[in-house]
Amino acid sequence: MRIKILVIPTIVLFAGGVLVAQRGAPPPQQRPPAPAAGGLETIQIRPNVYVIFGAGANITVHTGEDGVMLVDTGSEASADKVVAAVKAITDRRIRMIFNTSADPEHVGGNDKVGAAGVPLNPDNFTGGELRATVVAHENVLQRLSVPAKGEKAWPPDMWPTETFTSRYRSYYINDEAVQAIRQLGAVSDGDVMVHFRRADVIAVGDIIDLRHFPAIDPAKGGSIQGELDALNRLLDLTVPAMPLVVKAGRTLIVPGHGPISDYAEVVEYRDMVTTIKDIIEDQIKKGMTLQQVKAANPTAGYRKRWGAESGPWTTDMFVEAIYNGLKNPTRKTE
């Protein structure tokens, strides 16, 4: 596996009224090319931050003197490849894993990837086998340990070992302030963003999925307003390349799927979701049924880029999630 370095091309555009410019920058120091790791691709985005692509979901890797922190572990089938990809980056042990949701593409590697590490603070209550600490919102543990009817039962080694319910769970690891940020009710009831403050990188899970419209799952606690709240909060944390618009410095966003993003792309994604939500809301006020709304194509102008007519998440499913959520709001305020 060859480790690539993120180079931001020169682009100048308006995003939410803000002029944003991007250009290539001198790359940070890079490890020598590493052996192949099963088709996964690793890109270095900061001197000590990498992203592994191709494991089901994007995996953020933060390295330092205390060890390795990961955001998500990918799918169960990719777990061995993920361990190999991390070893190609550094010989330090995996110490902490953050799960951004209970989705199988984000937690599937918890068992094997966790077993390749050790906890930050081993104690007499850890038990026999030492494993990396896995942090998630309490709702993720609930969904993995008590699955809904018809869903897969996950073995205990896949579960988080440390959970939280507060708005923030903060750590200081690798000389880095790290915050796991509760953002429930966006695409699910276990959504978490992870902010590496010194590195200025935010891993956001499926709150942003650049392959398609956000996969809001009302059955698992997701809602259109929760998604917009999450995107607006993310923008509050994200710094654009201003006022030195020709430099590469900016907050980097690692989405659950798709390429590394920044402020401008989050604004574009947020504005897309807002526009479609407002159109459907207006159609509901006019008394239109779900079928009439679908026929009116409220996603026009965005369908070509983010839409899908088949697959696990289609445009019709997105429209239906918004329509039903606006007609029957059930989301509780954070």
PERARA-V174395 format. One line per field, one symbol per residue. ss: DSSP state (2 for helix, 1 for strand, 0 for the rest). phi: phi as a letter, one per 40 degrees, with the letter a starting at -180 (. if undefined). A space follows every 10 residues. Layout:
ss: ???
phi: ???
//
This chain:
ss: 0011100000 1111100111 1100000000 0000000000 1111110011 1110000011 1111001111 1000022222 2222222220 0001111100 0002222002 2222201000 0000000000 0011111222 2222200000 0000022200 0111000111 1110011111 1100000100 0111110000 1111111110 0000000222 1002222222 2222222000 0000000000 0111111000 1022222222 2222222222 2222200002 2222220000 0022220000 0000222222 2222222000 0000
phi: .cccbcbccc abacbfgbcb bbacbdcccb cddbccbggc bbbcbadbbb bcbgbhbcbc bbbicchbbb bgbgccccdc ccdcccccca ccccbabbbc accdcbbccd ccccccbbcc bcacccgccc bccbbacdcc cccccbccdg cccccdcccc cababccbbb abbffbcbbc bcacgccacb cbbbbccccg bbcbfcdbbc caddccbdcb gcacccccdc ccccccccbc cbccccccca cbbbccahcc baddccdccc cccccccccc ccccccgccd ccccccfccd gbcccbcaca hcabcccccc ccdccccbcb cccc
//
